[in-house]
Amino acid sequence: MKLSTAARQVLDFRSRPQARGAPVSAANSNSTEPVPSGGPISGRRAGLFHRLPTLRSVNAGLLEKLREEADHGGLFLLAPLLVGAGVAAWFLSPAPPSGTEIAIATCLALPVALLLGHWQRLAARILLAAVLVFTGAGLAAIQTARLETVILEHPVTTHITARVTSREAAGPGRWRYGIRILNTRQPKLTREPTFVMLTARTEEGLPIGSVISGPVHLSPPSGPAMPGLTDFAFPAYFAGQGANGYFLGAPRAVAGPFPRSDIGLMDRIAETFSSWRSAIGDRIRARIGGDEGALAAALITNEQRAISAATVENLRRSGLAHIIAISGMNMVLAAGVFFVGLRSLLSLSVGFSQALSLKKVAAMGAALATAAYYLVSGFALSAERAFIMMLVALAAVLIGRSGISLRTLALSALIVLVKNPESLLSPSFQLSFSGTLGLVAAFEAWARRGALPRPRSRHPVIVGARALAGGTVGIVATALIGGLSTALFSVAHFQRMPLFGFAANMMVAPLIDFLVMPMALLAMLLMPAGLDYMPLQVMGAGLRAVMGIGAMVAGWESERQMLPLPAWCFIVATAGFLLLCLLKTRLRLLGLPLLAVAGLGYATTSPPRLPDILIAEDGEVAGIVAGGQIALTTKGGSSFVTDQWQRALGLEKGAAPVGVKPAEGGRADAARDRYRPLTDEEEIAERAFMAEVLDALRDGTFACKAGAWCLGSRNGTRIAVLRNGIYAGLACDMADVVVSRTGKGFPTCRSGALLVSRDTLQRTGSLALYLTRDPQRPEIVASFQDLDRPWMIHRAHDWRTGEFRTDLPAPIADLIAPQEKPASGDTVPQTLLPSDSGE
């Protein structure tokens, strides 16, 4: 029977399954199943249950979003993250795998991943991710093994003959030289470092390439000022720097056994660029003068040591310290000004405009200008990283791609990690890439919204107001996004947050963008013709305004001490930040709960227990922590070590050590007569005098006898810090903890007191002591426990025997705690907690 069209449609409708979410009723349901006893389900309630996602639909939606991310290039964006994970794992692991083991693992995983690519794509991608992690670990292992930098094991005074490879003004009458040591004598060092940095007091700088000679005091790179802080031997090892120090008097030029013609081509090129850099820096400082001249030279040549300490501190406290170092901002501004200027100039010629792509020509010119900027910047790691990022962006413009994209940033990160994998752990790398990542991600998100509608009115006032408003919004957004993107890493590395850094950067940004950097570029272009005076004066005026803003904001109490960031909070927050910035679909919103969890965990973190006693790695300085203050064995001015103690723990400087006069009948001048042993009469007088001083001491303070000792007390534990080794026996009898900066003939005190000698500190680094009920058995946290990494092994070298020894005296080894520090006792003062800052 032939059915009508309407009948066929009715039958077809009834044969189709019930649509999800459609109400069930007796009128439209053909089901023969009984209705539940609760009565028929209402259409509203059924629709609610049908709208709830099932596990299968969630999985399907997740897979769809992941495929969409892959189509957007998300897999390539993961490459630097996976390589960086391998780099970090190798450097931070206490027992990293060897290069051979990494190579075997890579060779096994890569073919399997390629074979599985056609059948098991998920498994293949997991294996490829593992290969990238192995690659990062391999890069770290290769870089470490390739350098073999010799680091000096202990401070020494010797006589050197060396070649000057670089120089930098370090203040009035002071110069800092990069020195390649040719030989040493008086004494002859058994492990000579190849490259060192030395300071000399001379009015005129020695020419680069000259051979000089003179007595010097050399010291190894500083270890952590306290456990958990930065080990400066790590970057020094990868920079090839084996020691630093100063000349004892003015060095003199000698007829060199190492003429320029005998050095390699790359060394000659490097010396040539160093000479140009030094000459440019000298000219800029002479033309502008003052701190603004030193700051201008730092922006162009990266010579920062001529800037006064007060200016550096103001910039740091106001959140403007990033403008000192040559970073991505400087490179972007220099390349951008050159790009716009060259393109505008070429557009004046109709022939050029018709024959060439002005955009690509301008990009090539900007790349050359960026390369010249990098060559006169001293090849610093921050400048190298910024140069690579800028070069990749300009290369993208040349091939018709967007220069500002996450892919170009990912490629830049990969190049930096391949060339300098160790830079991943540096604060500058993390701050630079996090700030850039936040800005690029925001730019791409804004670009996806489409262009804003053009105003109907063409009136110049309206057009100008629109341009001004757009520029203001751009400056505010850039400062806000950059500040938020780097806040996590600032807290993680420095435990400090500039509260008004956003305001300072907003005020400074127009000056840097539209005045300082354009004038710097113009001055460099006119400098060969000697016409750079006026641009440099305008640049100096802009920098005076920048310094004034920095000093003003620094006076607002603009810096807040923060609690140390727990490792898990840092990892979770970093993951959330990366998800927000790298993903383009709604999956990026998964970063918000991760950031919330990390923020909640950080807000509820209990302040860590503060150590009771801190001991510097050279034994020169010790501190007693009590009541939110630290009492030191030194008086007056600031110290590189003690400043780090105060900043890391949020402490104020406590009472200065009380000076005591020599005991009657004791050693009158311990500083001059430091090697003659005490007579019996002197020993009796000194013993009685030390007992008297200890009895009179207030808790948490020191009393010092010049050139002899400092005595302190904390909760009944008596501390002796020796300046002269002849008092070691007396100190062992009188104190519970004895710190001696001199090598002693006995490793322990017979009285049972804890003896911390110079040899012990060389192996352990700085120490943090947590007192227990037994005053002679505090819990010790050491900066180093294993010395098997190349940048640490110098600490185990004994120059007397030429052997490497890692063993410690039994009392010290027994008391060193591998576990976390105790959670009770004195804590960070509540006035310094983040909750008080409104953060």
Number of C-alpha atoms within 10 A of each C-alpha: 3 6 8 8 8 9 11 11 12 10 10 10 11 12 9 8 7 13 7 10 15 12 16 17 14 9 6 10 11 10 10 6 6 7 12 8 6 6 7 12 14 11 13 12 11 15 16 10 10 13 10 9 11 10 9 9 11 11 12 12 13 14 12 12 17 17 13 15 18 14 10 14 16 18 13 14 21 16 19 23 19 20 27 27 18 24 27 19 17 22 19 11 9 13 11 15 13 13 17 11 13 21 15 11 15 20 13 13 18 17 14 14 22 14 12 15 15 9 9 11 14 12 14 21 16 13 21 22 21 20 24 23 26 28 23 28 27 26 25 26 22 14 16 19 12 10 13 13 20 20 28 25 24 19 15 15 17 18 20 23 22 27 26 19 22 24 24 25 23 20 15 10 12 18 22 21 24 20 24 20 19 19 15 18 12 10 11 12 15 11 15 17 22 19 23 24 19 19 21 21 19 14 11 10 17 19 15 20 22 18 26 22 22 18 19 22 17 21 19 23 25 19 24 22 25 24 18 13 15 17 20 15 22 19 17 20 21 20 14 17 24 27 27 24 20 20 20 16 12 17 19 12 16 14 10 16 12 14 12 16 8 9 10 10 11 9 13 16 11 17 18 16 18 24 19 18 24 24 14 18 26 17 17 27 22 12 16 22 15 15 20 25 27 27 31 28 27 23 22 25 29 26 26 20 18 22 22 16 10 11 17 20 16 21 25 20 25 28 25 24 15 15 19 21 22 26 23 22 18 24 26 19 19 20 26 19 20 23 24 14 15 18 21 14 12 17 15 10 10 9 10 12 14 10 8 11 13 19 20 19 16 25 26 18 18 27 22 15 19 25 19 11 23 23 20 21 28 23 18 17 18 18 24 21 29 25 26 22 25 27 24 21 24 27 18 19 18 18 10 11 13 15 20 20 17 25 19 23 23 22 19 23 25 20 17 22 21 20 14 17 28 23 19 19 16 13 14 19 20 18 21 20 22 24 22 22 24 23 23 20 21 16 15 15 13 11 10 9 8 8 8 6 6 8 10 8 9 10 9 9 10 13 15 12 11 13 12 12 12 12 13 14 12 12 18 18 15 21 22 17 20 21 21 15 22 19 17 21 21 18 18 18 17 18 19 21 22 23 21 17 24 21 16 22 25 17 18 21 17 15 17 21 19 13 18 24 22 20 23 22 21 18 22 20 14 14 17 9 8 10 14 20 16 14 21 25 19 17 25 28 18 23 22 17 15 24 21 15 21 27 20 15 24 24 13 12 13 17 20 20 22 24 24 18 20 13 10 12 21 19 13 19 23 19 16 22 22 19 18 22 22 22 24 20 13 11 15 16 15 15 21 15 13 20 20 14 16 23 16 12 15 18 15 9 14 13 17 17 16 22 24 21 25 26 24 23 27 23 23 17 20 28 27 24 23 21 13 18 19 27 23 26 23 18 12 8 7 9 11 9 17 22 15 17 21 15 15 21 25 23 21 16 17 18 15 17 20 15 13 13 9 17 16 11 13 20 20 14 13 20 14 9 13 17 11 9 13 16 11 10 11 16 19 14 17 21 17 13 18 22 13 11 17 19 11 10 17 14 15 24 24 29 24 23 21 17 15 19 22 28 26 29 23 20 14 14 19 22 28 29 29 26 24 19 19 19 22 23 15 15 28 22 15 21 26 24 26 25 28 26 22 19 13 15 7 11 18 19 19 12 14 15 22 24 27 25 22 21 23 26 24 22 26 26 26 25 26 24 22 19 20 13 10 11 18 21 20 23 20 22 25 26 23 20 18 15 18 14 14 17 23 20 18 24 26 21 20 16 13 7 8 10 10 14 15 18 12 16 14 10 18 21 15 12 16 18 15 10 7 7 17 12 12 11 12 16 17 20 14 11 12 16 18 17 11 10 15 7 11
